[in-house]
Amino acid sequence: MVLCFALFSFFNAISGDLTGVYPSELFPAELRASGIGVAAAFSRLGAASGTFLLPLGIASVGVGPSMLVGAAICAIGLAATYAWAPETTGISLTRTSQVTGQSAPPQPPGQVPASV
């Protein structure tokens, strides 16, 4: 039982980072508060829809298939995050909003990039 609660606490802390810390690293300063608000709103919509749909799924298809659907949704979220979410480790907060996952276009020799 203690192991189950420890795992729940670990994964719950991760989801808190996704709605609070990570969006604040991605949005530019003038949009940061709105971006965090939108991320939190979508998080709450997901929680509310899951709370509403889980009992319906259990009643119609059973516990096992309902849990597999939930696991599949989590796996899709993991794959999307891994594929499209930019890594912000080691990048200053002022530069993270400029990260797109693509390399910057080459600059002519002797010219300073506009983003520096």
Phi and psi restraints in degrees (value plus and minus 20) as a CYANA .aco file:
   2 VAL   PHI     -84.2   -44.2
   2 VAL   PSI     -59.7   -19.7
   3 LEU   PHI     -82.2   -42.2
   3 LEU   PSI     -60.9   -20.9
   4 CYS   PHI     -82.2   -42.2
   4 CYS   PSI     -64.6   -24.6
   5 PHE   PHI     -87.7   -47.7
   5 PHE   PSI     -54.7   -14.7
   6 ALA   PHI     -85.5   -45.5
   6 ALA   PSI     -63.0   -23.0
   7 LEU   PHI     -84.6   -44.6
   7 LEU   PSI     -61.3   -21.3
   8 PHE   PHI     -80.1   -40.1
   8 PHE   PSI     -64.6   -24.6
   9 SER   PHI     -82.5   -42.5
   9 SER   PSI     -61.0   -21.0
  10 PHE   PHI     -81.5   -41.5
  10 PHE   PSI     -70.8   -30.8
  11 PHE   PHI     -91.7   -51.7
  11 PHE   PSI     -50.2   -10.2
  12 ASN   PHI     -87.4   -47.4
  12 ASN   PSI     -57.4   -17.4
  13 ALA   PHI     -85.1   -45.1
  13 ALA   PSI     -57.7   -17.7
  14 ILE   PHI     -83.1   -43.1
  14 ILE   PSI     -64.4   -24.4
  15 SER   PHI     -86.1   -46.1
  15 SER   PSI     -51.0   -11.0
  16 GLY   PHI     -85.3   -45.3
  16 GLY   PSI     -56.3   -16.3
  17 ASP   PHI     -85.2   -45.2
  17 ASP   PSI     -57.5   -17.5
  18 LEU   PHI     -87.2   -47.2
  18 LEU   PSI     -50.0   -10.0
  19 THR   PHI    -117.1   -77.1
  19 THR   PSI     -36.1     3.9
  20 GLY   PHI    -133.4   -93.4
  20 GLY   PSI     -70.3   -30.3
  21 VAL   PHI    -105.4   -65.4
  21 VAL   PSI     -70.4   -30.4
  22 TYR   PHI     -82.7   -42.7
  22 TYR   PSI     -66.1   -26.1
  23 PRO   PHI     -80.9   -40.9
  23 PRO   PSI     -52.7   -12.7
  24 SER   PHI     -88.2   -48.2
  24 SER   PSI     -41.6    -1.6
  25 GLU   PHI    -103.4   -63.4
  25 GLU   PSI     -41.5    -1.5
  26 LEU   PHI    -112.0   -72.0
  26 LEU   PSI     -54.7   -14.7
  27 PHE   PHI    -107.1   -67.1
  27 PHE   PSI     125.2   165.2
  28 PRO   PHI     -84.8   -44.8
  28 PRO   PSI     140.9   180.9
  29 ALA   PHI     -75.1   -35.1
  29 ALA   PSI     -58.7   -18.7
  30 GLU   PHI     -92.8   -52.8
  30 GLU   PSI     -35.7     4.3
  31 LEU   PHI    -135.2   -95.2
  31 LEU   PSI     -17.8    22.2
  32 ARG   PHI     -79.7   -39.7
  32 ARG   PSI     -67.9   -27.9
  33 ALA   PHI     -85.0   -45.0
  33 ALA   PSI     -60.5   -20.5
  34 SER   PHI     -86.4   -46.4
  34 SER   PSI     -59.5   -19.5
  35 GLY   PHI     -83.4   -43.4
  35 GLY   PSI     -61.8   -21.8
  36 ILE   PHI     -85.7   -45.7
  36 ILE   PSI     -58.7   -18.7
  37 GLY   PHI     -83.4   -43.4
  37 GLY   PSI     -62.9   -22.9
  38 VAL   PHI     -85.2   -45.2
  38 VAL   PSI     -62.6   -22.6
  39 ALA   PHI     -81.9   -41.9
  39 ALA   PSI     -62.5   -22.5
  40 ALA   PHI     -86.4   -46.4
  40 ALA   PSI     -58.5   -18.5
  41 ALA   PHI     -83.9   -43.9
  41 ALA   PSI     -64.5   -24.5
  42 PHE   PHI     -85.9   -45.9
  42 PHE   PSI     -54.1   -14.1
  43 SER   PHI     -82.8   -42.8
  43 SER   PSI     -62.9   -22.9
  44 ARG   PHI     -89.1   -49.1
  44 ARG   PSI     -56.4   -16.4
  45 LEU   PHI     -82.9   -42.9
  45 LEU   PSI     -62.1   -22.1
  46 GLY   PHI     -83.7   -43.7
  46 GLY   PSI     -61.2   -21.2
  47 ALA   PHI     -85.7   -45.7
  47 ALA   PSI     -61.9   -21.9
  48 ALA   PHI     -87.3   -47.3
  48 ALA   PSI     -62.1   -22.1
  49 SER   PHI     -87.7   -47.7
  49 SER   PSI     -56.8   -16.8
  50 GLY   PHI     -85.1   -45.1
  50 GLY   PSI     -60.2   -20.2
  51 THR   PHI     -83.9   -43.9
  51 THR   PSI     -56.3   -16.3
  52 PHE   PHI     -97.9   -57.9
  52 PHE   PSI     -61.3   -21.3
  53 LEU   PHI    -102.3   -62.3
  53 LEU   PSI     -46.9    -6.9
  54 LEU   PHI     -80.4   -40.4
  54 LEU   PSI     -68.9   -28.9
  55 PRO   PHI     -81.7   -41.7
  55 PRO   PSI     -54.2   -14.2
  56 LEU   PHI     -86.7   -46.7
  56 LEU   PSI     -61.2   -21.2
  57 GLY   PHI     -85.4   -45.4
  57 GLY   PSI     -61.4   -21.4
  58 ILE   PHI     -83.9   -43.9
  58 ILE   PSI     -60.5   -20.5
  59 ALA   PHI     -87.9   -47.9
  59 ALA   PSI     -53.6   -13.6
  60 SER   PHI    -112.0   -72.0
  60 SER   PSI     -59.3   -19.3
  61 VAL   PHI    -140.3  -100.3
  61 VAL   PSI     -31.4     8.6
  62 GLY   PHI      84.8   124.8
  62 GLY   PSI     151.5   191.5
  63 VAL   PHI     -89.8   -49.8
  63 VAL   PSI     -69.0   -29.0
  64 GLY   PHI     -77.3   -37.3
  64 GLY   PSI     -76.0   -36.0
  65 PRO   PHI     -81.7   -41.7
  65 PRO   PSI     -54.3   -14.3
  66 SER   PHI     -84.4   -44.4
  66 SER   PSI     -60.6   -20.6
  67 MET   PHI     -88.8   -48.8
  67 MET   PSI     -55.1   -15.1
  68 LEU   PHI     -86.2   -46.2
  68 LEU   PSI     -57.9   -17.9
  69 VAL   PHI     -83.3   -43.3
  69 VAL   PSI     -63.6   -23.6
  70 GLY   PHI     -82.1   -42.1
  70 GLY   PSI     -61.1   -21.1
  71 ALA   PHI     -85.6   -45.6
  71 ALA   PSI     -58.0   -18.0
  72 ALA   PHI     -85.4   -45.4
  72 ALA   PSI     -59.7   -19.7
  73 ILE   PHI     -83.1   -43.1
  73 ILE   PSI     -62.0   -22.0
  74 CYS   PHI     -84.4   -44.4
  74 CYS   PSI     -60.2   -20.2
  75 ALA   PHI     -85.5   -45.5
  75 ALA   PSI     -58.8   -18.8
  76 ILE   PHI     -84.1   -44.1
  76 ILE   PSI     -62.8   -22.8
  77 GLY   PHI     -82.3   -42.3
  77 GLY   PSI     -60.5   -20.5
  78 LEU   PHI     -82.7   -42.7
  78 LEU   PSI     -65.6   -25.6
  79 ALA   PHI     -83.5   -43.5
  79 ALA   PSI     -61.8   -21.8
  80 ALA   PHI     -85.8   -45.8
  80 ALA   PSI     -61.5   -21.5
  81 THR   PHI     -84.5   -44.5
  81 THR   PSI     -64.1   -24.1
  82 TYR   PHI     -84.7   -44.7
  82 TYR   PSI     -58.2   -18.2
  83 ALA   PHI     -97.9   -57.9
  83 ALA   PSI     -58.7   -18.7
  84 TRP   PHI    -139.4   -99.4
  84 TRP   PSI     -33.5     6.5
  85 ALA   PHI    -102.5   -62.5
  85 ALA   PSI     104.1   144.1
  86 PRO   PHI     -91.1   -51.1
  86 PRO   PSI     127.9   167.9
  87 GLU   PHI    -101.4   -61.4
  87 GLU   PSI     111.5   151.5
  88 THR   PHI    -134.1   -94.1
  88 THR   PSI     -13.4    26.6
  89 THR   PHI     -85.1   -45.1
  89 THR   PSI     109.5   149.5
  90 GLY   PHI      59.8    99.8
  90 GLY   PSI     -13.6    26.4
  91 ILE   PHI    -129.3   -89.3
  91 ILE   PSI     115.7   155.7
  92 SER   PHI     -86.4   -46.4
  92 SER   PSI     136.6   176.6
  93 LEU   PHI     -81.7   -41.7
  93 LEU   PSI     -52.5   -12.5
  94 THR   PHI     -93.7   -53.7
  94 THR   PSI     -41.7    -1.7
  95 ARG   PHI    -116.5   -76.5
  95 ARG   PSI     -36.2     3.8
  96 THR   PHI     -86.7   -46.7
  96 THR   PSI     -49.8    -9.8
  97 SER   PHI     -90.7   -50.7
  97 SER   PSI     -31.5     8.5
  98 GLN   PHI    -116.4   -76.4
  98 GLN   PSI     -24.0    16.0
  99 VAL   PHI     -95.9   -55.9
  99 VAL   PSI     106.2   146.2
 100 THR   PHI    -140.3  -100.3
 100 THR   PSI     -26.5    13.5
 101 GLY   PHI      68.4   108.4
 101 GLY   PSI     -26.3    13.7
 102 GLN   PHI    -132.7   -92.7
 102 GLN   PSI     134.2   174.2
 103 SER   PHI     -95.7   -55.7
 103 SER   PSI     131.2   171.2
 104 ALA   PHI     -90.7   -50.7
 104 ALA   PSI     131.5   171.5
 105 PRO   PHI     -85.2   -45.2
 105 PRO   PSI     128.9   168.9
 106 PRO   PHI     -83.8   -43.8
 106 PRO   PSI     122.3   162.3
 107 GLN   PHI    -119.1   -79.1
 107 GLN   PSI     126.9   166.9
 108 PRO   PHI     -82.6   -42.6
 108 PRO   PSI     130.9   170.9
 109 PRO   PHI     -78.6   -38.6
 109 PRO   PSI     116.9   156.9
 110 GLY   PHI      62.8   102.8
 110 GLY   PSI     -21.9    18.1
 111 GLN   PHI    -122.8   -82.8
 111 GLN   PSI     114.1   154.1
 112 VAL   PHI    -105.7   -65.7
 112 VAL   PSI     111.4   151.4
 113 PRO   PHI     -79.5   -39.5
 113 PRO   PSI     126.9   166.9
 114 ALA   PHI     -87.7   -47.7
 114 ALA   PSI     -43.1    -3.1
 115 SER   PHI    -104.4   -64.4
 115 SER   PSI     -23.2    16.8
